[in-house]
Amino acid sequence: MRRYTIKCRLCDASFMSYGDYERHVVEGHRDNLAYRFRPMVVRDEAEDCESKE
């Protein structure tokens, strides 16, 4: 099963849930709340390497 992380476009922080990401944006980037609905979803590279072996 593939894993995905959610990354903040502003500071590149990673989160395992959208709720954690949203709290981060609201608390840490109050001036850029438009980014609340624009996270980057990134496939976990370590998980892909394990599935190829």
ROSE-4610 file (N, C-alpha, C; in Angstrom, 1 decimal, always signed):
// ROSE-4610
residu = [M/M/M/R/R/R/R/R/R/Y/Y/Y/T/T/T/I/I/I/K/K/K/C/C/C/R/R/R/L/L/L/C/C/C/D/D/D/A/A/A/S/S/S/F/F/F/M/M/M/S/S/S/Y/Y/Y/G/G/G/D/D/D/Y/Y/Y/E/E/E/R/R/R/H/H/H/V/V/V/V/V/V/E/E/E/G/G/G/H/H/H/R/R/R/D/D/D/N/N/N/L/L/L/A/A/A/Y/Y/Y/R/R/R/F/F/F/R/R/R/P/P/P/M/M/M/V/V/V/V/V/V/R/R/R/D/D/D/E/E/E/A/A/A/E/E/E/D/D/D/C/C/C/E/E/E/S/S/S/K/K/K/E/E/E]
num = [1/1/1/2/2/2/3/3/3/4/4/4/5/5/5/6/6/6/7/7/7/8/8/8/9/9/9/10/10/10/11/11/11/12/12/12/13/13/13/14/14/14/15/15/15/16/16/16/17/17/17/18/18/18/19/19/19/20/20/20/21/21/21/22/22/22/23/23/23/24/24/24/25/25/25/26/26/26/27/27/27/28/28/28/29/29/29/30/30/30/31/31/31/32/32/32/33/33/33/34/34/34/35/35/35/36/36/36/37/37/37/38/38/38/39/39/39/40/40/40/41/41/41/42/42/42/43/43/43/44/44/44/45/45/45/46/46/46/47/47/47/48/48/48/49/49/49/50/50/50/51/51/51/52/52/52/53/53/53]
x = [+0.8/+0.0/+0.9/+0.6/+1.4/+1.0/+2.0/+1.7/+2.0/+1.2/+1.3/+1.5/+2.2/+2.3/+1.8/+1.4/+1.0/+2.0/+2.4/+3.5/+3.0/+3.5/+3.2/+4.0/+3.3/+4.0/+4.8/+4.5/+5.2/+6.5/+6.6/+7.8/+8.3/+7.6/+8.0/+7.9/+7.1/+6.9/+5.9/+6.1/+5.3/+4.4/+3.2/+2.1/+1.5/+1.0/+0.4/-1.1/-1.7/-3.1/-3.4/-4.5/-4.9/-5.3/-5.8/-6.1/-4.9/-3.8/-2.5/-2.0/-2.1/-1.7/-2.5/-3.8/-4.7/-4.4/-4.2/-3.8/-2.5/-1.5/-0.2/-0.4/-1.2/-1.3/-2.1/-3.1/-3.9/-3.0/-2.2/-1.4/-0.1/+0.5/+1.9/+1.9/+0.9/+0.9/-0.4/-0.7/-2.0/-2.1/-1.0/-1.1/-1.3/-1.2/-1.3/-2.4/-3.6/-4.6/-5.1/-4.8/-5.2/-4.5/-3.4/-2.7/-3.3/-4.3/-5.0/-5.5/-6.0/-6.6/-5.7/-4.4/-3.5/-2.3/-2.5/-1.3/-0.7/+0.6/+1.2/+1.0/+0.5/+0.4/+1.6/+2.4/+3.6/+3.7/+3.9/+4.0/+5.3/+5.2/+6.4/+7.4/+8.6/+9.6/+10.1/+10.2/+10.7/+9.7/+8.5/+7.5/+7.6/+7.9/+8.1/+9.3/+10.4/+11.6/+11.4/+10.6/+10.3/+9.5/+8.5/+7.7/+8.4/+9.5/+10.2/+11.1/+11.5/+12.4/+11.7]
y = [-1.2/+0.0/+1.2/+2.2/+3.4/+4.4/+5.1/+6.1/+7.5/+8.4/+9.8/+10.7/+11.8/+12.9/+14.2/+15.1/+16.4/+17.4/+18.2/+19.1/+20.6/+21.4/+22.8/+23.5/+24.2/+24.9/+26.1/+26.6/+27.8/+27.4/+26.4/+26.1/+24.6/+23.8/+22.5/+21.5/+21.9/+20.9/+19.8/+18.6/+17.4/+17.0/+16.5/+16.1/+14.8/+14.0/+12.7/+12.9/+14.0/+14.2/+15.6/+15.8/+17.1/+18.0/+17.4/+18.2/+18.8/+18.1/+18.6/+19.7/+19.5/+20.5/+21.8/+21.7/+22.8/+23.6/+22.9/+23.6/+24.4/+23.7/+24.4/+25.6/+25.6/+26.8/+27.9/+27.6/+28.6/+29.2/+28.4/+28.9/+29.5/+29.0/+29.4/+30.4/+30.4/+31.2/+32.0/+32.7/+33.5/+34.4/+35.0/+35.9/+35.2/+33.9/+33.2/+32.1/+32.4/+31.4/+30.8/+31.4/+30.8/+29.5/+29.3/+28.0/+26.9/+27.2/+26.1/+25.0/+25.4/+24.5/+24.1/+24.3/+24.0/+23.2/+22.1/+21.4/+20.6/+20.2/+19.3/+17.9/+17.0/+15.6/+14.8/+14.2/+13.6/+12.1/+11.2/+9.8/+9.5/+8.7/+8.3/+7.5/+8.0/+7.4/+6.1/+6.0/+4.9/+3.7/+3.9/+2.9/+2.3/+3.2/+2.7/+1.8/+2.1/+1.3/-0.1/-0.1/-1.4/-2.3/-1.7/-2.5/-3.1/-2.5/-2.9/-4.1/-4.3/-5.4/-6.7]
z = [+0.0/+0.0/+0.0/-0.9/-1.0/+0.1/+0.6/+1.6/+0.9/+1.4/+0.9/+2.1/+1.9/+2.9/+2.3/+3.1/+2.7/+3.1/+2.1/+2.4/+2.2/+3.0/+3.0/+1.9/+1.0/-0.1/+0.4/+1.6/+2.0/+2.8/+3.6/+4.3/+4.2/+3.3/+3.0/+4.2/+5.2/+6.3/+5.9/+6.4/+6.0/+7.1/+6.7/+7.6/+7.1/+8.1/+7.7/+7.5/+8.0/+7.8/+7.3/+6.7/+6.2/+7.4/+8.5/+9.7/+10.3/+10.3/+10.9/+10.0/+8.7/+7.7/+7.9/+8.0/+8.1/+9.4/+10.5/+11.7/+11.6/+10.9/+10.7/+9.9/+8.8/+8.0/+8.7/+9.5/+10.2/+11.3/+12.0/+13.1/+12.6/+11.6/+11.2/+10.0/+9.2/+8.0/+7.9/+8.9/+9.0/+7.8/+7.3/+6.2/+4.8/+4.8/+3.5/+3.6/+4.1/+4.3/+3.0/+1.9/+0.6/+0.4/+1.0/+0.9/+1.6/+2.4/+3.2/+2.3/+1.2/+0.2/-0.9/-0.7/-1.8/-1.3/-0.6/-0.1/-1.3/-1.1/-2.1/-1.5/-2.3/-1.9/-2.6/-1.7/-2.2/-1.8/-2.8/-2.6/-1.8/-0.8/+0.0/-0.8/-1.0/-1.8/-1.2/+0.2/+0.9/+0.6/+0.6/+0.4/-1.0/-2.0/-3.4/-3.5/-2.8/-2.9/-2.3/-1.2/-0.6/-1.5/-2.2/-3.0/-4.3/-4.7/-5.8/-5.5/-4.2/-3.8/-3.8]
